[in-house]
Structures are given as C-alpha cells and as structure tokens.
Amino acid sequence: MTKSLLCWPEPVIRVQSLAASGIRANPRAEVDVPVIDFQNLFSSDRGLCDEALRCVHNACREWGFFQIVNHGVSHELMKRTCEVWHEFFNLPLEEKQKYANTPATYEGELVAEYGSEVVRLGGKLMKVLSMNLGLEEDSLLKSFGGEENVGACLRVSYYPKCPQPDLTLGLSPHSDPGGLTILLPDENVGGLQVCRKGSWLTVKPVPNAFIINIGDQIQVLSNAIYQSVEHRVIVNSNEDRVSLAIFYNPKSDQLLEPCKKLLTKDRPALYKPMTYDEYRLTIRAKGPCGKKQVESLKSPRQSD
C-alpha cells in the first residue's frame, strides 16, 4: 500500500476545474444497487453461499456495481478514516496546498491500517469473481501479476457544495480503467450516479457498506462476461461530500487479455493484449469519455 501511494499514477485535479468544465443536466432518480452480505460467501451453509455467489455474479453481469455489507473491515476504522479526511478538507486552503499532489504525505498510521484492510478485502473479491467465472480461485489475481504485485492506490475526493448542482458535475462520465474500485461513500450525501439502460441513477449508499464497481481490466479478462459501467459524480447544493476510493489494479507492465479458459469457438477473444501501463496512457491522453476507451481495445474483427 505504501509503495502504491508513493507513486500515484494520475494527476490530482482540482474539483473546481471539474465543476467548471461544462453544463449538463443531472437527473436524480435514486436507486438501490444490489446489496450482498459478504460473509455469506464464506458460510458453511451451502445454500447461503450459493445464493450470495449468484447475487455477485448477476450484479457483475447486469450492473457492474454492487454494495457489500459484513465485509470484515472495522466500522470504527471506516468512520475514523472518513473523519480524518473531513478534517483535512476543512483546513484553510493554504494548509491543504502544502500537501497538493503528494499523496505520500497523507499516510499516517490510520490511513495505512485502512488501506491494508481494504486491499485484503480486494483480494477476497478477486477470488470470488474467479470462482463465479468457473476459473481457479487465484486465476484473476495471477492475471494481475500475483497478489504481491497488485497496484492498490487510494484516492480521496472532495466535492464542495454547489448552489446550482444541476448545472455541473463533480466528475465526468467514465468507466474505471483498472480492476476493481472499492468505494467508501459519504453515507449522508449521495452523489455517485451509474448509467443503466440509458438513464442516470443516483446510488443510495447503505450504512457501513462499500460500493464495488467492476473496472475495464476485469471486463477484458472475463471477455466481457463481466462489464465495467459508466458512472459519474454529481454535487450537492447544501452539503460537501467526501469519498474514499481504493483502486485495485494490475501490475503496471502486466500484459492483459481475455482468460484462455473463457474462450470458445463461438466466443473468441474480444480484446487485443495490452499492458495496464499502455492502457492507462491512452486514458491520460484522451481523458474521461464514457466507455469508449475499453471498447477501443476490441480486436479488429470484433469491432466490425
């Protein structure tokens, strides 16, 4: 975790510049994305376990997003970590500027503990996805370069209240380029929206839950059995919002392509091989643009 924080790969963008980047309408239909009781995935009760596995599988296929409760990360640790970041963002601007673009300075005992716990959770999720795909339990982790080489990065986002929230976005539509995103949202202030069947739906956070979303590299490895999803962030007119995202990503120079076991004559590889670094450079060059980035990876014969 420490190594990952020291080499954060993306530029840190001021939220004010994002808010000023354009004028867009923001429908606020609120929705409950699937909620999974994570402990049931490891239950000795076969029926509970199978049902939880089925729910995760369906959520990955149909939503690309789900929430998990009873995940094993201390609720008190989650609460204290959020409080620390709220305190940070309430500091005077000149104080915050001292830490700008240097994520290594954010890490103290508390954040390191939080990161370690969430990264461990990410490893468990990868095993669950592998099993649901009919692969060996460690298959997806091996495709990422092995558990010891996973690139886990923490990004904390601050969205100040905006008097005209319908006229701006906190973050433009995009799918996450990496593997999994494990998001600790602000329970009291909604803002994350997912695109489902052509409509933007605001996710209603469940207390003490993490929101999990599938990234582009899981879509590639699963040969599009599991889908990353386009999402964005809206701002609130009355309250600031803080969220913590840990991105569970492949090793940067790892070559990624659909798992051989998932390929058939009727469903050949949809995506050409590419390292995560190569894909990330494409994202940097073009910026957030929905799901066009991952679709551009498709093999020429699959793009016709």
N, C-alpha and C positions, 0 to 999 in steps of 0.2 A: 504493500500500500504506500509506504513512504517513497519508494523509488518512483512509483507512478505519479505521485503528487509533485515530485521534483521536476518532472518532465512533462507537464501538461501540454498536450499536442496542439490545442486550438487557441486562437487569440481570445482574450476576455473582452467582450463587447459591452459597452455601457448601455444600460437599459433605456436611457433617454434617447439614444440614437435609434434603437429598435422601435420605440414608440413613435418616433417621428418619421419612420420610413415609409408610411403610406396610410391611406384611409380605406378602411374595409368595414363591412357590416359584420356584426358579431351576434348571431342568434344565441339564445341562452337556454335552449331546451336541456334540462338536466336528466341524466340517465345513470342507472346503476349498472356498471360493467360487472361481469361475473366475479363473484367473491368465492375464493377457495379456502377451506380450512386446511392449512398446510400440514398440520400434524396428522391429519387423516391419511396423507400419502405414505406415512410410515407406520400406520396402525397394524396391529396383529389381526384385526378384524378384516378379513379379505374383502368383504362386501364394501366396507367404508373406504378401503384403499382403492379398490377398483373404481368406485364412483368418483373419488377425488381425481384419479388419473384421467378418467373420461372427461371430467369437467375442465381440467387443464388442457387436454388435447383439443376439445371443442373450442375453448377460448382462444388457443393459438391459431386455429384454422379460421375461425369466423370473426374474431375481434382483433387479435394481435395485442390485446390489452387484457389484464385481469388484476384483481386485488387479492392479496393473501393476508390472512389473519392466523394467529397462533403459529407464527413463523420462527419462534425461538430467540428473537432479538429482544432484549430487555426494553419494556415500555418506558421505564425510567431513563434508560440511556438515550432512547429516541427523544424523549421530552427535553432532557438536559442539553442534548446536542442542538436541538432547534432553538432553545432559549439563548444559547451562546451566540448563534448566528443572528438572531433578532437583536441582541445587544450590540453586535458588531455593526449591523446596518443602521442602528440608531446613533452611532458615533457621529461627531461632526465630520463633514466632508474631508477636511484636511487630514484628519486622523486616518480615515479609510484609505485615502490616496497613498499613504505610506506602504500599504500592502498591495497596491494595484499590480496585477499581472505577475505576482509572485506567490503562487498557491502554496509553496513550501512553508511560508510563514504562517499559514492558517493552522498548521497542525500542532496540537498540544496533546496532552495525554488523553483527553476526552475524545477528540476527533479521530485519533489513531485507534482507540478502542472501538468506536462506532464503525470505522472503516473496516476493521478486521472482522467484526461480527457480520457486517453486510456482505463482504466478499465471501465469507464462508457460506452464507445463505445462497449466494450466486452459484457456487459450486454444486450445492444440492439441487438447485433448479435445473442446472445443465444436465444432471444425471436423470432427473425426472423427464425432461424433454427427450433425451436419448432413448429411454425405455419406451416412451409413448410412440416414438418413431420406429420401434422394432429394432433398434440398434443395441450394441453393447453399452452397458451403463456409462462407461468412460469415453464413448466414441466422440461425442461433441467436444469434450474437454481436450482430447487428443488432437482433434482438428484445429483447436485454438492454439496448439503448441504445448499442451500439458498444463496442469494446474499451477505449477511453479512459474510459468511464463505468462499467465493471464495478465493483461494490462488493465488494472482497475483504477479508474480515476473518479475523483469526487468533484462535482460542480455544484456550487450553491448559487441559486438565482434569486434576485430581489426584484420585485415588481412593485414600484410605488403606486399609491392610489392615483387615479386619474379622474378629473372632473367630468370628462366626456369619454367614458370607456368604450362606447360604441364606435368611436372614430379612430381607434388604434388597436394594435396588437402588442402583446408583450414579447412574443416570439412568432416568427412567420411559419407557415405550414412546412413540414418536413417529416421525413422518417429518420430514425436514429441510425447512423452508419455502422455501428458496432454490433455486438452480440445481444446483450440484454441490458435494459435500463431498469434499475431498482430505485424507485422514486419514493421519497418521504414527502408527501404534500403537506401544505398548510391545511389542517383539518377544518379550520373555521372560515377560510376564504377560498372558494372554488376558483378555478381559472384554467385548468387543463381541459382542452377540447380534443375529441377524436372525430375523424371523418368516417362515418358509417353509412353506406348506401347513399352517398351523395349529400348527406346532411352533417352539419357540425353539432356535436352533442357534448355538453359540459359534464365531465366526470364528477360524480358525487363521492368525495372521499369517505371511507369508512374509518372510524376511530381506531388508532393503533395498527393500521394496515399499511402495507407497502403496495404501491402500484407497480406492476411489472409490465414492461412492453417489449415486444419482440423487435430486435434490430435487423438491419439489412443482411448481416452475415449469417444469422440463423435462417433467414429466408433462402439465402444461397445454399447453405449446407443441407437444408431439408429439401432442396429442389422445389421450393415454393409450396411445399405441403403446409408449412407454417409461414405466415405473412407478416412482415412489418407493416405498420399502419401510419398513415399520415396524421399528424397531430399538430397542435399549435397552442399558444397560451394567450388568454385574454386578461385584461386588467380590471380592477375593481374601482368603483367610484368613491368608496368610503374607507377602505382599509388597504394597507400594504400587505403584500404576500411574499412569503419566503418558502422555497422548496429546496430539498437536497436530493441530488441525483447521483447515484454511483453507476458509472458505465462499465460494464463487464465485457471487456473486448479481447479479441485475439492478439497474439503476439504480432508485433508490427510487421515483421518480414515473413509471416506465415502465409504460404500460398493457400488460398481458399477456393474450393469448388464443391459442387454437389457430392454428397457421400455416395460412393460407388454402390453400396447396398440398396440405395433408394432408386436406382436407375433401372428402367425396363425398356424393352423394345418399343413399347407404346409411349413411354415417358422417358426419353433420353435427357441428358444434362441440359438444363435450360440456360445455364450461365457459364461463361468462359472463366478459366482460372485467373485470379488476380490476388496480389498480396494486399493485406489490410492497409499498408502504407500507401500503395498505389491508389487504392480506392479513396482513402482519406484526402489525398492530394487533389483528386477530382472534386471532392466535396468543397474543399477550401477554395478552389479556383472558381467554381460555379455558384457557391453559396446555397442556402436552403431553397429547394424548388420541388416541394412535394415528394413524390416517389419517382421522379424522372431519373434520379441518379442510379438507383438499383435496377430500374428497367433497362438502363443503358448497358448493363453488364451482360444482357442476354446474348447468347451465341447468335451469329448472323442468321442461321437457318431457323432460329426460334423467334426472330424479330420480324419476319416477313408477314 
